[in-house]
Amino acid sequence: MKMAYLKDVVTLRLDRDACIGCGLCLEVCPHGVFAMADGKSVIVDRDACMECGACARNCPVDALRVKNGVGCAVGILNAAFGRKSACCGEDQACCCSEDEPGNERKDEDGR
């Protein structure tokens, strides 16, 4: 059975010009979203991406970007604990930014 999520909603982006062809994204992706072509990574099944962020966190040249989504373990845990942000934060080399809606940092009082 092939894993697929909602069609055409995944935030995954690959900068092929920046890619150095190390293949780490292929190794860490749990759903086989990537393949190698002409010595560089390519996205072969974008809709299979669960937005866990493993590829972006492991890319040594930041050629991959993805917002934390349904497969982000930190996001799942944050939601379970009632936290507002799904972002894992700067200290965890998060692949999302505080500039994006929903990822603003809040202090202990929620401000």
C-alpha positions in Angstrom: 0.0 0.0 0.0 1.4 3.4 -1.0 1.4 6.1 1.6 -0.1 9.4 0.4 -1.6 12.4 2.1 -3.6 15.3 0.7 -2.7 16.0 -2.9 -0.7 19.1 -3.7 -0.5 20.5 -0.2 3.0 19.5 0.9 5.4 22.4 1.6 8.5 20.5 0.6 10.9 22.4 -1.7 14.2 21.4 -3.2 16.8 23.8 -4.5 18.6 21.6 -7.1 21.2 24.2 -7.8 22.3 24.0 -4.1 22.1 20.2 -3.9 25.5 18.5 -3.8 24.2 15.0 -4.4 25.2 13.6 -1.0 22.1 11.4 -0.8 21.3 12.0 2.9 17.7 13.0 2.0 17.2 9.5 0.4 18.6 7.8 3.5 16.5 9.6 6.1 13.2 10.0 4.2 10.8 7.3 5.6 8.5 7.4 2.5 10.9 7.4 -0.5 10.1 10.9 -1.6 13.5 11.4 -3.2 15.7 9.7 -5.9 19.0 10.6 -7.5 19.2 11.9 -11.1 22.2 13.3 -12.8 24.1 13.3 -9.5 21.5 15.4 -7.6 18.4 14.7 -5.6 15.0 15.0 -7.2 11.5 14.8 -5.6 9.8 11.8 -7.2 6.7 11.6 -4.9 5.9 14.9 -3.2 2.5 13.8 -2.1 4.1 10.9 0.0 5.9 13.5 2.1 4.6 13.6 5.7 6.6 16.8 6.4 8.6 15.3 9.2 11.6 17.5 8.3 14.2 14.8 8.5 15.5 15.7 5.0 15.8 19.4 5.7 17.5 18.8 9.1 20.1 16.5 7.5 20.9 18.4 4.4 24.4 19.8 4.8 23.8 22.7 2.3 20.2 23.7 3.2 18.9 22.7 -0.2 15.7 21.4 1.3 12.9 23.4 3.0 9.7 22.0 4.5 7.3 23.4 7.1 6.6 21.0 10.0 3.5 19.1 9.1 1.5 16.0 10.1 4.6 13.9 10.5 6.6 16.2 12.7 7.2 14.4 16.0 7.9 17.7 17.8 4.8 19.2 16.4 2.7 16.2 17.5 4.2 16.4 21.0 3.7 20.1 21.3 0.1 19.8 20.3 -0.4 17.0 22.8 1.0 19.2 25.6 -1.3 22.1 24.5 1.5 24.3 23.1 0.5 26.8 20.5 3.5 26.4 18.1 4.3 23.3 16.1 7.8 24.6 15.6 10.6 22.8 17.4 12.6 26.1 17.7 16.0 27.4 16.8 17.8 25.1 19.3 16.6 22.1 17.4 17.7 23.3 14.0 14.1 23.7 13.0 13.4 23.9 9.3 10.6 26.4 9.8 11.1 30.0 10.8 9.5 32.3 13.3 8.4 34.5 10.5 5.8 32.0 9.3 2.3 32.3 10.7 1.8 30.0 13.7 5.5 29.8 14.6 5.9 32.9 16.7 7.7 32.4 20.0 5.6 32.9 23.1 6.8 33.5 26.6 5.4 31.6 29.6 2.4 33.9 29.8 1.5 33.2 26.1 2.7 36.7 24.9 
